[in-house]
Amino acid sequence: MTERYHHVTREISMGVFRYENRYAAPTKEQRERYMAGTSEERHFGPDGEIMLIEYREAAYLKDDIDGVRILFTGFRDRQKARQEAERRAGLHQRKQPQKNVAAAGKKAGEEPKPGESKPG
């Protein structure tokens, strides 16, 4: 992809950089090249544990549930980054145990009714 600014041409390389460890991060060169300027944060997932930081020419996805980090470079890859964040959020939502799946009928601490057996 080539962009033109006031008769100046510069090459913008696109790619996806995946970091499989929550402590790994983009290099200094990658941060300076792709992650400079203003940014916008979006949170996804059960408790907002998936964060997407969008920059002009990149998006950085941080999944604190799996400890995965992904840097999407190039303006067109920002949409792919949003889709990946939503996909991961849905995946983690399905993995979460269901809340309030206890058997209906008794409240916690309630004594059994006559004729019912005590659990145990």
C-alpha positions in Angstrom: 0.0 0.0 0.0 1.3 3.4 -0.9 0.1 6.7 0.6 0.8 10.2 -0.8 1.2 13.3 1.3 2.0 16.6 -0.4 3.9 14.8 -3.2 5.8 12.6 -0.7 5.4 8.9 -1.2 5.9 6.4 1.6 5.4 2.7 1.8 3.2 1.3 4.6 3.7 -2.3 5.3 0.7 -4.2 6.7 0.9 -7.3 8.8 -0.3 -9.0 11.9 2.1 -9.5 14.8 1.0 -12.0 17.5 2.5 -12.2 21.0 1.6 -15.4 22.8 2.5 -14.1 26.3 0.9 -11.3 28.3 4.4 -9.9 29.1 5.5 -9.8 25.4 4.8 -6.5 23.6 5.5 -4.7 20.4 9.0 -3.6 19.8 10.0 0.0 20.3 10.2 0.4 16.5 6.7 -1.0 16.1 5.3 1.3 18.8 7.0 4.3 17.2 5.9 3.4 13.7 2.3 2.2 14.2 1.2 3.1 17.7 1.9 6.9 17.7 -0.6 9.6 17.9 -4.1 9.6 19.2 -5.8 6.4 20.1 -9.3 5.1 21.1 -9.9 2.3 23.5 -12.7 -0.2 23.3 -13.4 -2.9 25.8 -15.0 -6.3 25.1 -15.7 -9.5 27.0 -17.3 -10.6 30.2 -15.6 -8.0 32.4 -14.0 -5.8 29.7 -10.9 -7.9 29.9 -10.3 -7.7 26.1 -9.1 -4.3 25.1 -8.7 -3.0 21.6 -6.6 0.2 21.2 -7.1 1.8 17.8 -4.6 4.1 16.2 -4.6 5.8 12.8 -2.7 3.0 11.1 -2.9 0.1 13.5 -4.9 -1.6 16.2 -3.6 -3.4 19.3 -5.6 -6.2 20.8 -5.0 -7.2 24.4 -6.8 -10.3 25.7 -6.1 -10.6 29.4 -8.1 -13.8 29.7 -5.8 -15.8 27.4 -2.8 -13.5 27.8 -2.6 -13.0 24.0 -1.5 -9.7 22.4 -2.0 -9.0 18.6 -0.8 -5.9 16.7 -2.8 -5.3 13.5 -0.9 -2.9 11.2 -2.4 -1.0 8.3 -5.6 1.0 8.2 -7.6 -1.8 6.6 -6.7 -4.2 9.3 -8.5 -2.1 12.0 -11.8 -3.7 10.9 -10.3 -7.2 11.2 -9.1 -6.3 14.7 -12.6 -5.3 15.8 -14.0 -8.6 14.4 -11.3 -10.5 16.3 -12.1 -8.7 19.5 -15.8 -9.5 19.1 -15.0 -13.2 18.2 -12.8 -13.6 21.3 -15.4 -12.0 23.5 -18.0 -14.4 22.3 -15.7 -17.3 22.7 -14.9 -16.4 26.3 -18.6 -15.7 27.0 -19.4 -19.3 26.0 -16.6 -20.7 28.1 -17.9 -18.9 31.3 -19.8 -21.2 33.7 -23.5 -20.5 33.9 -24.5 -18.5 36.9 -27.5 -19.5 39.1 -27.8 -23.0 37.8 -28.6 -24.5 41.2 -31.7 -26.7 41.5 -34.9 -24.7 42.0 -37.0 -25.2 45.1 -34.9 -24.2 48.1 -33.0 -21.1 49.1 -29.5 -21.4 50.6 -29.7 -22.2 54.3 -33.3 -23.2 54.2 -34.3 -26.3 56.2 -35.8 -29.2 54.2 -39.6 -29.5 54.4 -41.1 -32.5 56.2 -40.7 -35.6 54.0 -37.6 -34.3 52.2 -34.3 -35.8 52.9 -31.4 -33.7 54.1 -28.5 -33.4 51.6 -25.4 -35.0 52.6 
